[in-house]
Amino acid sequence: MNESIGMSQDELANRSYKYGFVTDVETDVFPKGLNEEVIRKISAIKNEPEFLLDFRLKAFKYWQKLDRPKWAHLTYEEENFQDIRYYSAPKTDKKKIGSLDELDDELLKTFEKLGIPLQEQKRISGVAVDAVFDSVSLGTTHQEELEEYGVVFCSFSEAVEKHPDLVKKWLGTVVPYKDNFYAALNAAVFSDGSFCYIPKGVKCPLDLSTYFRINAMETGQFERTLLIADEGSSVNYLEGCTAPQRDENQLHAAVVEIVALKGATVNYSTVQNWYAGNSEGKGGIYNFVTKRGICLGDNSKISWTQVEAGSAITWKYPSVILKGDHSTGEFYSVALTNNKMQADTGTKMIHIGKNTTSKIISKGISCEQSVNSYRGKVKIGPKASGARNYSQCDSMLVGDESSANTYPYIEVQNNTGVVEHEASTSKLSADQIFYLKSRGIGEEQAIGLLLNGFCHEVFKKLPLEFSVEAVKLLEMKLENSVG
Amino acid sequence: MLNIENLNVEVDGTSILNNLNLTINTGEVHAIMGPNGSGKSTLSKVLAGHPDYHVESGDIKFEINLKEKSILEMEADERAREGIFLAFQYPTEVPGVSNIEFLKAAFNAVCEHHGVELMDEQSFKEFVKSKQQLLGVDDSFIERGLNVDFSGGEKKRNEILQMAVLSPRLAILDETDSGLDVDSLKVVGQGVNKLRSKRNSMILITHYQRLLDYIVPDFVHVFHKGRIIKSGDKSLAAEIEKNGFDKVIAEFQ
């Protein structure tokens, strides 16, 4: 590849990260550090009702007693929580936040550069977007159109203001603040995120999506998403994320809660492309995320699809609690690691109701010195008669220095349960590349085809535009790793 | 069209091809026969540009744009785009990539290289369909994952289908007859025969006479220890079938 001549290792490694720019915008930021005062201040800025402040403070108290989890297959320099800023928002007239038409030009440009135009005339049709920039949501598109159907899609802050009862009823019911270290931290300091409610029997007319952008330095992003699909409703939800290229690590600790009531279907897709650090492993986002859905009603379904291609550290296990009888949980994942990235990701499928089914398809691709681990738990509870799970975990190694691990945990307490687990590890094979090349297909395209083939089952679950993006993203990441 | 001159090839330090010389003109079909380990398959890989095979000395010249040109420095994909095609003895399985998707990628790569306008989806499907008929394969065959769970015979048919779609100037068929039952051999043999023309050349690598019953070669060469020890016309193949390789080798020594 002649174009690589004259580029340093770092430039090469980072060439594929085209979202590494910084937006120059004045911000309101908190000083570094975390204490009760900081939490009260976040709550006050947002004019939160008492119950929410209470939730935050309880979480904070609990978090202070916890140690960070050590069980994941990850090695990294521990974050100093007093060295992080917990709030950063672009400085604008307060009333203007949330109103996209009056948004700062720089911010509009930023999202346009990210491929998410927010201005009315340029918006992507068929997809409503909530744009989250550091600690705040800048606004949500297509709201009026959605309102006609009774669909609520707005920032978490707006939901607290306009639909406090819904928030109060469901917040923390799927991921309680006591769930884990990072969930407790998030519950204490979360600043914004998306909220979504699909009323009974409504098939959401648009795909909903949230785009997360970290911009400010030394700032953590702690967003919280709550999605409720009422009886018989259905929705497709998409999520994307990027951050500037910096030498310091930054923390992203999000919580996503999904509730699916009787007969509801939720498809939740993520393409995660946080900055992953340079080729020496310097910088990058620490991504510690708790995502969980509950199939509360009978015949409900929650399906997670994720393409994890960024972050220095990924610690993420989108899970489904299958409480309703005949409910279904799915997890489709592609995790690609290169350079010195580390990913410990997978899912939990907790079968409680009768005849519940779950399916796990995990594809890990590890390049260079990266470490890619799948960790998954399947639990069939004592009352979950007729429950079934099928898991398939495939790992592909590129080069000789990367590693892949699979940690399946299976717990079956009902003897009518059926659990199947298949795992494989392969190398991106030179034979396959030669075969494709011997038909005139160039090496890069050959790798793209092979990769696409390996991830096919997952990509086909993504909405079309997302799957095209995902393929491009993986190809770019791999370009430097093969050959 | 193809000129192999004093070619020496090593694999992992072992010499496999020794001062091999072979000239193939446009429109000719050459059969290369020989016992196991005589270097036949190595020759096919070297011609196709497999990166594991190292040319120690000698040259391979191929006619490109009406000029003879050394192809040693060309990668496998470049050679393929110039019209060299290897039908593999053991075609590789590529899960998740459909046969038609693969065919299209290969076909487009060749078209783009030669500045030929690409076909739209529908025309390409119809074009492939006309080639499918040649080999008696149905639509489900081309929608399946590339070579995945194909029987031995299906894999060989698929190689020839690719050849039909790409219409190479030089096709090397590496033991295309091995693992084929009588009926499949007939289909594949007749298929290849229909692709034969005055404008393209073929190298048939085989142990047996039987493929040559369908594709009658202009020349037959006997390979031994990485070089040609005897050449003749189609009667040489019949002679080998009757007496075995040992007799030819004994005569040579």
Interface residues (C-beta under 8 A of the other chain):
Chain A: S429 A430 D431 Q432 F434 Y435 L436 K437 S438 R439 G440 I441 G442 E443 Q445 A446 L449 L450 N452 G453 F454 C455 H456 E457
Chain B: A48 G49 H50 P51 E75 A76 D77 R79 A80 R81 F85 L86 F88 P91 T92 V94 P95 G96 V97 E101 F102 A105 A106 A109 V110 H113 G145 L146 Q162 L166
